[in-house]
Amino acid sequence: MLIDTIKKENLLALKNKDENKRAILSVIINKYMILGYEAKAKNIELTDADLLNIMKKTIKELEEERKSYSEANREDKVKDITYQMDVVSSYLPKMMSEEEIKAVILSLSDRSIPTVMKHFKQNYNGMCDMGLVNKVLKSL
């Protein structure tokens, strides 16, 4: 699973004294563990898709933080946060392009919005932007 890779990278960052990388990977691991406790209480098992969602939310939070530091002229912090965003992004799968999304939509027999969105959520979760799927679907 992806979480195991992240845990190994976190230990490696600790050994290499890479504080920025270690800090952001620790945040991801902690969020995953918290979600795991909540899921365990509901008898649900976490998947890599759950971890990908955590990482995407973390990137959004980092973007907001970077914007705040940029407005405050704290370029040292902006640089650190940009590095952390790059670290987290390196674990995310390649996102599908508009052409790839269009090809999948055209291969479906039922192209109604609920059916298409459900298909992408089940089969391509974390690999495509659902807003882009909706936009491509409406343009067909």
N, C-alpha and C positions, 0 to 999 in steps of 0.2 A: 504494500500500500504506500501511497505517497507520504503519509505521515511518518513512516519509518525513515524514508529518505530525508525528510526535513529534520527529524531528530538527529540523524547521523551528521548532517550538514551543520546543525547547531553545535554539536560537540566539536566538530572540526574547526568551526569559527572560534570556539572558546580556546582551543589549543593554539590557534593562529593569532589569538588576541585581536580578532576583528570584531570590535565592540558593536559597530552599527549592524553588521549582519547577524550577530548573535542576538542582539536586542530584538530585531524584527522577527526573527525565527522563533524566539521565545514567546513573543506575543501571539504568533500564529498557533504555536503548540498549546499555549494556555487557553486560547479561545476554543480550540478543538476539544481540549479536555473538559472544559465547562459544558460545551454542547454534548459531549459524550455522557456526562453525568445526567444531564436532562433527558437524553435519549434512553439511557439505561433505566431511568425511572418509568419511562413509558414503554419499555421493552422493545425499543427500536434500535437497530444496528446502524452505525454511521458508515457512510461510503466516501469514496474519493470526491464525489460530487458535493457532498457537504463541506469537505475541506476546501474545494475550489470556490464555493460560495463565501466561505470565511475569508479566503485570500482576496477575492474581488471586493468585498466590503472593506477589508483592511486597506486596499489600494485607494479606495474612495476616501477613506478617513485620512490617509496620508496626503492625498491631493489637497484636501481642505486645509490640513496643517501646513503644507508647503505654501499654499496661497497666503495664509496668515503671516507666516514668517517672511514671505516675499514682500508683503505690504509693509512689514516692520523693518525692512532692509537688513534682515539677518541672513546674509548670504551663506554663512557657514552652516546654519541649520538647514537652509534650502538644499545645499549640496548633500548633506547627510540624509535628508528625507528622500531626495531623488535617488540616491544610492539604494536606500531601503526599498523604494518602489521597484527599482530594477531587480533587486534580489527576489522579491515576491513574484514579480512578473515572469521571472525565468522558470518558475514552476507551473505556470498556467499553460494549458494547451493552446496550440495555434487556433486563432478564431477563424471561423468560416467566412469566406468572402460572399459578396452579394450574388455572384455567379453560381457558387456552390449551393447557396441557399435556394436560389431560383431553380436549379436543376433538381434538388430534392423535392421542392414543392410541385414541380411539373411531373415528377414520377408518381405522385400520389393520385389515387383514383378520386378521393373526396378532398376537394380543396376549400372546404368551408373553414372559416377562421378558427372555430373551436377545435376542429379535427387537426388542422395543420399545427396549431400552437401546442396541442397535446402531443403530437408526434415529435416535434422538436424538443419539447421538455423531457420526454421519455428517452429519446435516442441520441440527442445532441446537447444535453444539459452541460453547461460550462464551456461548450465549444462554439457557441454562437450567441450573439446579442439578440434577445427576444424582440427588442424594439426594431432592429433591422429586419428580422423575420416578418414582423407585422408590416413594415414599410414595403418590403419586396412583395409580399402577398397582396397588398392593396394595389400595387402597381400592375399586377397581372390582369 
